Amino acid sequence: MKAYLLTKHGSASSLKIKDIPEPLPKAGEVRVKVKRVGINYAEILSRRGQYRWAPKLPYVLGMEAYGEIDAVGEGVDRQIGEKVIAGGQFGSYAEKMVVKDYMALPSLDQFSPEENAAFIVNYMTAWVGLMKLARLQSSDSVLVNAAAGGVGTAAVQLAKAMGCKVFGTASQPEKLQLLKELGVDHPINYRELDFASVVREAQSGGGVDVVLELVGGETFRKSRDLLNPFGKIIIAGMAGLKWSKRNPLTWPTLLKNIPQAKILQMAQRSTGLLATHIGYLIEHQQVVEKEWQTLTKFVKDHNIKPVVSQVFPFAELPQAHEYIESRQSYGKVVISLD
Ligand SMILES: NC(=O)c1ccc[n+]([C@@H]2O[C@H](COP(=O)([O-])OP(=O)(O)OC[C@H]3O[C@@H](n4cnc5c(N)ncnc54)[C@H](OP(=O)(O)O)[C@@H]3O)[C@@H](O)[C@H]2O)c1
């Protein structure tokens, strides 16, 4: 089969299609014939060698896909041809991908193939962050950083569906326009305005109850300082951190910019700092099954659909990586294998 097997870390041009043997599902696993692939920022970090959760080289990149079951391992009772959303640590940049049986989740009828491929990582992350960790209430004010991205748009949609007042930051006018269309009450171009001052002004000097933080560094520090009493900041990403394993000169800046708890400040204001990583959470089958039920019911009830900004053919997957790295992309970028 054809697959993007990563043999060394590097730029998008290091992604090359190779012919490799089809993976075989072991006991408790299914194999999925991939039709669409959702691209994640974390895969760009993995490609560069900057992602802790990535497996050891060589491996096929890619954490999520939409497709249909085409083989099952021992003890698995699934229909061949069943349409599924597949999630895992690696393997989706390929014609076939093997995942655990419980991570081949039934696809959603109301979604297009592209939307199905754009769902599990972003929406599970936003769902867990906002609903399980922050325990979002309709009366909450919410700040979403990198709000026009994949996780960001998901978080905005969930928070708006809850009835919250939402602040969202992004870097470009087109992204700000998208945030307006998604119902963000205060879309903020943080390159032109200090987002903390905009929040303070709109809140008559107050802050926000919940922050979904995806950037790190100064964005994290300012967001943390905006929390109201009982407020919670959820760390779900660090897209703004620049470092290299091979360059020790970058390590002190990395350490400075990784979000850290300031216990004294938190005690003074009764605030919380929480964090999530969906990769570790999917090890817990019962958690996945329960949250999948509530999340998919919620998106159906509120008519939420993933935002897909562009679809690239499989042969142009490296260009899809470059597009995301250019920061022009919004919502999700998807690959089609048709
Ligand atoms: N915790 C989890 O389980 C989990 C799951 C999925 C993703 N994540 C993390 O969440 C973050 C967002 O992921 P995503 O898939 O939503 O990514 P995405 O769609 O590519 O959005 C990332 C956005 O971050 C913003 N950004 C701010 N500073 C940046 C910088 N220095 N370099 C690049 N981008 C910067 C950019 O928006 P502007 O140009 O508008 O600023 C960019 O478009 C990533 O750090 C990712 O690893 C975590």
The ligand as a Tripos MOL2 file, in Angstrom:
@<TRIPOS>MOLECULE
LIG
   48    52     1     0     0
SMALL
NO_CHARGES

@<TRIPOS>ATOM
      1 N1         -4.1370   18.4090   24.1850 N.am      1 LIG1
      2 C1         -4.4800   17.7030   23.1360 C.2       1 LIG1
      3 O1         -4.8830   16.5600   23.2600 O.2       1 LIG1
      4 C2         -4.3980   18.3420   21.7830 C.ar      1 LIG1
      5 C3         -5.1720   17.8720   20.7210 C.ar      1 LIG1
      6 C4         -5.1030   18.5440   19.5060 C.ar      1 LIG1
      7 C5         -4.2580   19.6450   19.3650 C.ar      1 LIG1
      8 N2         -3.4840   20.0300   20.4160 N.ar      1 LIG1
      9 C6         -2.5850   21.1980   20.3280 C.3       1 LIG1
     10 O2         -3.3900   22.3460   20.1890 O.3       1 LIG1
     11 C7         -2.7010   23.3170   19.4040 C.3       1 LIG1
     12 C8         -3.5770   23.7090   18.2280 C.3       1 LIG1
     13 O3         -3.7490   22.5710   17.4020 O.3       1 LIG1
     14 P1         -4.6400   22.6450   16.0830 P.3       1 LIG1
     15 O4         -4.5970   21.2910   15.4620 O.co2     1 LIG1
     16 O5         -5.9070   23.3060   16.3980 O.co2     1 LIG1
     17 O6         -3.7200   23.5940   15.1860 O.3       1 LIG1
     18 P2         -4.0680   24.6160   14.0180 P.3       1 LIG1
     19 O7         -5.4220   24.3860   13.4830 O.co2     1 LIG1
     20 O8         -2.9250   24.5750   13.0730 O.co2     1 LIG1
     21 O9         -4.0550   25.9750   14.7850 O.3       1 LIG1
     22 C9         -2.8730   26.4390   15.3400 C.3       1 LIG1
     23 C10        -2.9180   27.9400   15.3620 C.3       1 LIG1
     24 O10        -2.1030   28.3610   16.4230 O.3       1 LIG1
     25 C11        -1.8280   29.7230   16.2250 C.3       1 LIG1
     26 N3         -0.4620   30.0580   16.6140 N.ar      1 LIG1
     27 C12        -0.1370   30.9680   17.5460 C.ar      1 LIG1
     28 N4          1.1870   31.0860   17.6410 N.ar      1 LIG1
     29 C13         1.7150   30.2430   16.7440 C.ar      1 LIG1
     30 C14         3.0440   29.9470   16.3440 C.ar      1 LIG1
     31 N5          4.1050   30.5610   16.9080 N.pl3     1 LIG1
     32 N6          3.2230   29.0290   15.3670 N.ar      1 LIG1
     33 C15         2.1800   28.4120   14.7860 C.ar      1 LIG1
     34 N7          0.8990   28.6720   15.1280 N.ar      1 LIG1
     35 C16         0.6660   29.5810   16.0970 C.ar      1 LIG1
     36 C17        -2.0590   29.9990   14.7340 C.3       1 LIG1
     37 O11        -3.2340   30.7920   14.6270 O.3       1 LIG1
     38 P3         -3.0960   32.3920   14.4890 P.3       1 LIG1
     39 O12        -2.2010   32.6090   13.2980 O.co2     1 LIG1
     40 O13        -4.4810   32.8240   14.2990 O.co2     1 LIG1
     41 O14        -2.4440   32.8260   15.7640 O.co2     1 LIG1
     42 C18        -2.3270   28.6240   14.1580 C.3       1 LIG1
     43 O15        -3.1690   28.6730   13.0400 O.3       1 LIG1
     44 C19        -1.3750   22.6640   18.9870 C.3       1 LIG1
     45 O16        -0.3840   23.0520   19.9060 O.3       1 LIG1
     46 C20        -1.6570   21.1830   19.1240 C.3       1 LIG1
     47 O17        -0.4990   20.4210   19.3490 O.3       1 LIG1
     48 C21        -3.5520   19.4000   21.6200 C.ar      1 LIG1
@<TRIPOS>BOND
     1     1     2 1
     2     2     3 2
     3     2     4 1
     4     4     5 ar
     5     4    48 ar
     6     5     6 ar
     7     6     7 ar
     8     7     8 ar
     9     8     9 1
    10     8    48 ar
    11     9    10 1
    12     9    46 1
    13    10    11 1
    14    11    12 1
    15    11    44 1
    16    12    13 1
    17    13    14 1
    18    14    15 2
    19    14    16 1
    20    14    17 1
    21    17    18 1
    22    18    19 2
    23    18    20 1
    24    18    21 1
    25    21    22 1
    26    22    23 1
    27    23    24 1
    28    23    42 1
    29    24    25 1
    30    25    26 1
    31    25    36 1
    32    26    27 ar
    33    26    35 ar
    34    27    28 ar
    35    28    29 ar
    36    29    30 ar
    37    29    35 ar
    38    30    31 1
    39    30    32 ar
    40    32    33 ar
    41    33    34 ar
    42    34    35 ar
    43    36    37 1
    44    36    42 1
    45    37    38 1
    46    38    39 2
    47    38    40 1
    48    38    41 1
    49    42    43 1
    50    44    45 1
    51    44    46 1
    52    46    47 1
@<TRIPOS>SUBSTRUCTURE
     1 LIG1         1 GROUP 0 **** ****
